[in-house]
Amino acid sequence: MGKDAEGTFNKAIELAARGDFDEAISALHEVTKSDPSYAKAWTIKAMLYRLTGNPMMADLCTKTASALGTK
């Protein structure tokens, strides 16, 4: 994981903590785009998709995280 991905991941966590789920998902999309093996980002992205009522995307992210070795 590069520093850029880590910084964007931390920004996404801050956004989610403030309740800005859509912006957090966008930030996590950038993380998983630049580092597709960042399992933790896929896991958090799945949680946020579930919270925002998008179970299909949540399931896709969960499957990706699981394939990378994270539940």
A tleap script that builds the chain and sets N, CA, C and O, in Angstrom:
source leaprc.protein.ff14SB
mol = sequence {
  NMET GLY LYS ASP ALA GLU GLY THR PHE ASN
  LYS ALA ILE GLU LEU ALA ALA ARG GLY ASP
  PHE ASP GLU ALA ILE SER ALA LEU HIE GLU
  VAL THR LYS SER ASP PRO SER TYR ALA LYS
  ALA TRP THR ILE LYS ALA MET LEU TYR ARG
  LEU THR GLY ASN PRO MET MET ALA ASP LEU
  CYS THR LYS THR ALA SER ALA LEU GLY THR
  CLYS
}
set mol.1.N position { 0.852 -1.169 0.000 }
set mol.1.CA position { 0.000 0.000 0.000 }
set mol.1.C position { 0.895 1.229 0.000 }
set mol.1.O position { 1.809 1.357 0.814 }
set mol.2.N position { 0.609 2.129 -0.933 }
set mol.2.CA position { 1.379 3.357 -1.002 }
set mol.2.C position { 0.867 4.406 -0.030 }
set mol.2.O position { -0.226 4.286 0.524 }
set mol.3.N position { 1.678 5.436 0.164 }
set mol.3.CA position { 1.298 6.507 1.085 }
set mol.3.C position { 0.038 7.224 0.621 }
set mol.3.O position { -0.788 7.621 1.442 }
set mol.4.N position { -0.114 7.392 -0.701 }
set mol.4.CA position { -1.308 8.053 -1.215 }
set mol.4.C position { -2.558 7.259 -0.868 }
set mol.4.O position { -3.556 7.826 -0.424 }
set mol.5.N position { -2.504 5.942 -1.073 }
set mol.5.CA position { -3.658 5.093 -0.759 }
set mol.5.C position { -3.965 5.142 0.736 }
set mol.5.O position { -5.126 5.216 1.136 }
set mol.6.N position { -2.929 5.102 1.548 }
set mol.6.CA position { -3.125 5.137 2.998 }
set mol.6.C position { -3.737 6.471 3.432 }
set mol.6.O position { -4.638 6.497 4.269 }
set mol.7.N position { -3.254 7.568 2.870 }
set mol.7.CA position { -3.796 8.883 3.203 }
set mol.7.C position { -5.251 9.018 2.784 }
set mol.7.O position { -6.069 9.559 3.528 }
set mol.8.N position { -5.573 8.528 1.595 }
set mol.8.CA position { -6.950 8.584 1.116 }
set mol.8.C position { -7.840 7.667 1.944 }
set mol.8.O position { -8.996 7.999 2.207 }
set mol.9.N position { -7.312 6.515 2.357 }
set mol.9.CA position { -8.071 5.615 3.218 }
set mol.9.C position { -8.400 6.315 4.540 }
set mol.9.O position { -9.536 6.256 5.010 }
set mol.10.N position { -7.412 6.971 5.130 }
set mol.10.CA position { -7.640 7.678 6.395 }
set mol.10.C position { -8.660 8.801 6.226 }
set mol.10.O position { -9.482 9.039 7.112 }
set mol.11.N position { -8.605 9.489 5.087 }
set mol.11.CA position { -9.589 10.528 4.794 }
set mol.11.C position { -10.989 9.910 4.714 }
set mol.11.O position { -11.950 10.480 5.232 }
set mol.12.N position { -11.101 8.760 4.073 }
set mol.12.CA position { -12.392 8.078 3.952 }
set mol.12.C position { -12.949 7.712 5.326 }
set mol.12.O position { -14.148 7.842 5.571 }
set mol.13.N position { -12.081 7.257 6.212 }
set mol.13.CA position { -12.518 6.907 7.567 }
set mol.13.C position { -13.039 8.147 8.286 }
set mol.13.O position { -14.058 8.088 8.973 }
set mol.14.N position { -12.345 9.261 8.129 }
set mol.14.CA position { -12.794 10.520 8.746 }
set mol.14.C position { -14.147 10.955 8.184 }
set mol.14.O position { -15.027 11.381 8.932 }
set mol.15.N position { -14.307 10.849 6.876 }
set mol.15.CA position { -15.577 11.207 6.246 }
set mol.15.C position { -16.708 10.325 6.760 }
set mol.15.O position { -17.800 10.812 7.054 }
set mol.16.N position { -16.443 9.032 6.868 }
set mol.16.CA position { -17.459 8.100 7.358 }
set mol.16.C position { -17.825 8.415 8.813 }
set mol.16.O position { -18.991 8.345 9.200 }
set mol.17.N position { -16.827 8.758 9.596 }
set mol.17.CA position { -17.080 9.082 11.009 }
set mol.17.C position { -17.965 10.318 11.136 }
set mol.17.O position { -18.712 10.452 12.105 }
set mol.18.N position { -17.882 11.215 10.164 }
set mol.18.CA position { -18.724 12.421 10.170 }
set mol.18.C position { -20.090 12.158 9.549 }
set mol.18.O position { -20.945 13.044 9.517 }
set mol.19.N position { -20.292 10.944 9.057 }
set mol.19.CA position { -21.571 10.596 8.449 }
set mol.19.C position { -21.669 10.925 6.972 }
set mol.19.O position { -22.751 10.835 6.392 }
set mol.20.N position { -20.566 11.301 6.356 }
set mol.20.CA position { -20.548 11.627 4.938 }
set mol.20.C position { -20.200 10.362 4.148 }
set mol.20.O position { -19.114 10.236 3.581 }
set mol.21.N position { -21.157 9.431 4.132 }
set mol.21.CA position { -20.921 8.107 3.576 }
set mol.21.C position { -20.636 8.124 2.073 }
set mol.21.O position { -19.772 7.386 1.600 }
set mol.22.N position { -21.350 8.954 1.327 }
set mol.22.CA position { -21.129 8.982 -0.125 }
set mol.22.C position { -19.716 9.456 -0.469 }
set mol.22.O position { -19.064 8.891 -1.347 }
set mol.23.N position { -19.251 10.484 0.218 }
set mol.23.CA position { -17.891 10.969 -0.013 }
set mol.23.C position { -16.863 9.933 0.446 }
set mol.23.O position { -15.816 9.770 -0.181 }
set mol.24.N position { -17.167 9.239 1.537 }
set mol.24.CA position { -16.265 8.189 2.022 }
set mol.24.C position { -16.162 7.067 1.000 }
set mol.24.O position { -15.073 6.554 0.742 }
set mol.25.N position { -17.291 6.688 0.422 }
set mol.25.CA position { -17.286 5.643 -0.609 }
set mol.25.C position { -16.463 6.101 -1.811 }
set mol.25.O position { -15.694 5.321 -2.372 }
set mol.26.N position { -16.622 7.354 -2.202 }
set mol.26.CA position { -15.839 7.889 -3.327 }
set mol.26.C position { -14.343 7.825 -3.036 }
set mol.26.O position { -13.550 7.447 -3.898 }
set mol.27.N position { -13.970 8.195 -1.826 }
set mol.27.CA position { -12.558 8.135 -1.444 }
set mol.27.C position { -12.055 6.694 -1.459 }
set mol.27.O position { -10.947 6.425 -1.924 }
set mol.28.N position { -12.857 5.780 -0.956 }
set mol.28.CA position { -12.460 4.371 -0.939 }
set mol.28.C position { -12.384 3.804 -2.350 }
set mol.28.O position { -11.578 2.914 -2.622 }
set mol.29.N position { -13.215 4.313 -3.240 }
set mol.29.CA position { -13.130 3.895 -4.647 }
set mol.29.C position { -11.759 4.272 -5.211 }
set mol.29.O position { -11.146 3.494 -5.943 }
set mol.30.N position { -11.291 5.454 -4.869 }
set mol.30.CA position { -9.960 5.879 -5.316 }
set mol.30.C position { -8.873 4.968 -4.741 }
set mol.30.O position { -7.905 4.629 -5.423 }
set mol.31.N position { -9.050 4.580 -3.480 }
set mol.31.CA position { -8.080 3.681 -2.839 }
set mol.31.C position { -8.040 2.345 -3.557 }
set mol.31.O position { -6.964 1.863 -3.913 }
set mol.32.N position { -9.211 1.736 -3.776 }
set mol.32.CA position { -9.249 0.406 -4.396 }
set mol.32.C position { -8.882 0.465 -5.880 }
set mol.32.O position { -8.455 -0.536 -6.456 }
set mol.33.N position { -9.045 1.623 -6.488 }
set mol.33.CA position { -8.621 1.798 -7.878 }
set mol.33.C position { -7.096 1.841 -7.959 }
set mol.33.O position { -6.497 1.237 -8.849 }
set mol.34.N position { -6.471 2.562 -7.021 }
set mol.34.CA position { -5.012 2.672 -7.058 }
set mol.34.C position { -4.311 1.464 -6.438 }
set mol.34.O position { -3.173 1.154 -6.791 }
set mol.35.N position { -4.991 0.783 -5.515 }
set mol.35.CA position { -4.411 -0.400 -4.873 }
set mol.35.C position { -5.500 -1.457 -4.685 }
set mol.35.O position { -6.072 -1.581 -3.602 }
set mol.36.N position { -5.783 -2.218 -5.751 }
set mol.36.CA position { -6.865 -3.203 -5.698 }
set mol.36.C position { -6.688 -4.297 -4.635 }
set mol.36.O position { -7.642 -5.008 -4.321 }
set mol.37.N position { -5.497 -4.434 -4.089 }
set mol.37.CA position { -5.255 -5.476 -3.089 }
set mol.37.C position { -5.446 -4.965 -1.655 }
set mol.37.O position { -5.160 -5.691 -0.703 }
set mol.38.N position { -5.920 -3.745 -1.493 }
set mol.38.CA position { -6.114 -3.138 -0.167 }
set mol.38.C position { -7.422 -3.677 0.421 }
set mol.38.O position { -8.470 -3.038 0.328 }
set mol.39.N position { -7.338 -4.860 1.024 }
set mol.39.CA position { -8.523 -5.577 1.510 }
set mol.39.C position { -9.329 -4.774 2.527 }
set mol.39.O position { -10.559 -4.805 2.505 }
set mol.40.N position { -8.657 -4.067 3.401 }
set mol.40.CA position { -9.360 -3.296 4.435 }
set mol.40.C position { -10.264 -2.235 3.798 }
set mol.40.O position { -11.362 -1.975 4.290 }
set mol.41.N position { -9.804 -1.630 2.714 }
set mol.41.CA position { -10.616 -0.634 2.015 }
set mol.41.C position { -11.870 -1.273 1.424 }
set mol.41.O position { -12.952 -0.687 1.472 }
set mol.42.N position { -11.723 -2.476 0.866 }
set mol.42.CA position { -12.885 -3.189 0.330 }
set mol.42.C position { -13.880 -3.514 1.439 }
set mol.42.O position { -15.091 -3.431 1.234 }
set mol.43.N position { -13.371 -3.882 2.611 }
set mol.43.CA position { -14.234 -4.228 3.733 }
set mol.43.C position { -15.033 -3.017 4.220 }
set mol.43.O position { -16.240 -3.115 4.442 }
set mol.44.N position { -14.370 -1.898 4.381 }
set mol.44.CA position { -15.044 -0.676 4.833 }
set mol.44.C position { -16.011 -0.185 3.760 }
set mol.44.O position { -17.108 0.282 4.068 }
set mol.45.N position { -15.605 -0.294 2.522 }
set mol.45.CA position { -16.473 0.095 1.406 }
set mol.45.C position { -17.755 -0.741 1.423 }
set mol.45.O position { -18.843 -0.211 1.200 }
set mol.46.N position { -17.632 -2.032 1.684 }
set mol.46.CA position { -18.808 -2.906 1.773 }
set mol.46.C position { -19.730 -2.453 2.897 }
set mol.46.O position { -20.946 -2.386 2.715 }
set mol.47.N position { -19.166 -2.147 4.043 }
set mol.47.CA position { -19.961 -1.693 5.184 }
set mol.47.C position { -20.724 -0.413 4.836 }
set mol.47.O position { -21.905 -0.279 5.158 }
set mol.48.N position { -20.041 0.522 4.177 }
set mol.48.CA position { -20.685 1.787 3.828 }
set mol.48.C position { -21.761 1.603 2.772 }
set mol.48.O position { -22.805 2.251 2.834 }
set mol.49.N position { -21.523 0.738 1.815 }
set mol.49.CA position { -22.566 0.451 0.826 }
set mol.49.C position { -23.801 -0.146 1.514 }
set mol.49.O position { -24.935 0.183 1.166 }
set mol.50.N position { -23.569 -1.015 2.481 }
set mol.50.CA position { -24.693 -1.607 3.212 }
set mol.50.C position { -25.460 -0.520 3.972 }
set mol.50.O position { -26.691 -0.505 3.974 }
set mol.51.N position { -24.728 0.379 4.608 }
set mol.51.CA position { -25.360 1.466 5.367 }
set mol.51.C position { -26.151 2.416 4.476 }
set mol.51.O position { -27.135 3.011 4.916 }
set mol.52.N position { -25.727 2.557 3.236 }
set mol.52.CA position { -26.415 3.476 2.327 }
set mol.52.C position { -27.459 2.776 1.465 }
set mol.52.O position { -28.002 3.367 0.532 }
set mol.53.N position { -27.735 1.517 1.781 }
set mol.53.CA position { -28.817 0.811 1.095 }
set mol.53.C position { -28.473 0.256 -0.265 }
set mol.53.O position { -29.341 0.163 -1.132 }
set mol.54.N position { -27.226 -0.113 -0.468 }
set mol.54.CA position { -26.817 -0.693 -1.737 }
set mol.54.C position { -26.228 -2.087 -1.488 }
set mol.54.O position { -25.011 -2.269 -1.529 }
set mol.55.N position { -27.110 -3.077 -1.227 }
set mol.55.CA position { -26.615 -4.412 -0.873 }
set mol.55.C position { -25.860 -5.125 -1.987 }
set mol.55.O position { -24.975 -5.935 -1.710 }
set mol.56.N position { -26.195 -4.836 -3.244 }
set mol.56.CA position { -25.478 -5.499 -4.336 }
set mol.56.C position { -24.007 -5.080 -4.361 }
set mol.56.O position { -23.122 -5.924 -4.503 }
set mol.57.N position { -23.749 -3.787 -4.223 }
set mol.57.CA position { -22.366 -3.317 -4.194 }
set mol.57.C position { -21.668 -3.785 -2.917 }
set mol.57.O position { -20.480 -4.107 -2.934 }
set mol.58.N position { -22.412 -3.820 -1.814 }
set mol.58.CA position { -21.844 -4.302 -0.552 }
set mol.58.C position { -21.380 -5.746 -0.709 }
set mol.58.O position { -20.285 -6.102 -0.274 }
set mol.59.N position { -22.214 -6.572 -1.329 }
set mol.59.CA position { -21.854 -7.975 -1.528 }
set mol.59.C position { -20.638 -8.123 -2.438 }
set mol.59.O position { -19.764 -8.953 -2.186 }
set mol.60.N position { -20.586 -7.321 -3.487 }
set mol.60.CA position { -19.441 -7.367 -4.396 }
set mol.60.C position { -18.150 -7.006 -3.665 }
set mol.60.O position { -17.129 -7.675 -3.825 }
set mol.61.N position { -18.202 -5.945 -2.862 }
set mol.61.CA position { -17.017 -5.523 -2.104 }
set mol.61.C position { -16.631 -6.568 -1.057 }
set mol.61.O position { -15.447 -6.823 -0.836 }
set mol.62.N position { -17.631 -7.169 -0.416 }
set mol.62.CA position { -17.365 -8.213 0.574 }
set mol.62.C position { -16.681 -9.412 -0.081 }
set mol.62.O position { -15.736 -9.972 0.475 }
set mol.63.N position { -17.160 -9.803 -1.255 }
set mol.63.CA position { -16.548 -10.926 -1.978 }
set mol.63.C position { -15.108 -10.612 -2.364 }
set mol.63.O position { -14.231 -11.471 -2.274 }
set mol.64.N position { -14.874 -9.383 -2.790 }
set mol.64.CA position { -13.515 -8.989 -3.159 }
set mol.64.C position { -12.597 -9.022 -1.937 }
set mol.64.O position { -11.484 -9.543 -2.001 }
set mol.65.N position { -13.075 -8.462 -0.827 }
set mol.65.CA position { -12.285 -8.468 0.418 }
set mol.65.C position { -12.010 -9.913 0.855 }
set mol.65.O position { -10.899 -10.240 1.273 }
set mol.66.N position { -13.011 -10.753 0.756 }
set mol.66.CA position { -12.872 -12.146 1.161 }
set mol.66.C position { -11.842 -12.869 0.297 }
set mol.66.O position { -11.046 -13.663 0.798 }
set mol.67.N position { -11.865 -12.588 -1.000 }
set mol.67.CA position { -10.896 -13.206 -1.911 }
set mol.67.C position { -9.469 -12.754 -1.590 }
set mol.67.O position { -8.499 -13.461 -1.864 }
set mol.68.N position { -9.368 -11.557 -1.000 }
set mol.68.CA position { -8.045 -11.027 -0.619 }
set mol.68.C position { -7.638 -11.499 0.773 }
set mol.68.O position { -6.534 -11.204 1.231 }
set mol.69.N position { -8.514 -12.221 1.439 }
set mol.69.CA position { -8.178 -12.776 2.743 }
set mol.69.C position { -8.742 -12.017 3.911 }
set mol.69.O position { -8.249 -12.169 5.028 }
set mol.70.N position { -9.766 -11.196 3.702 }
set mol.70.CA position { -10.395 -10.436 4.777 }
set mol.70.C position { -11.888 -10.647 4.735 }
set mol.70.O position { -12.480 -10.750 3.660 }
set mol.71.N position { -12.500 -10.713 5.908 }
set mol.71.CA position { -13.960 -10.869 5.982 }
set mol.71.C position { -14.597 -9.575 6.376 }
set mol.71.O position { -15.820 -9.499 6.494 }
savepdb mol mol.pdb
quit
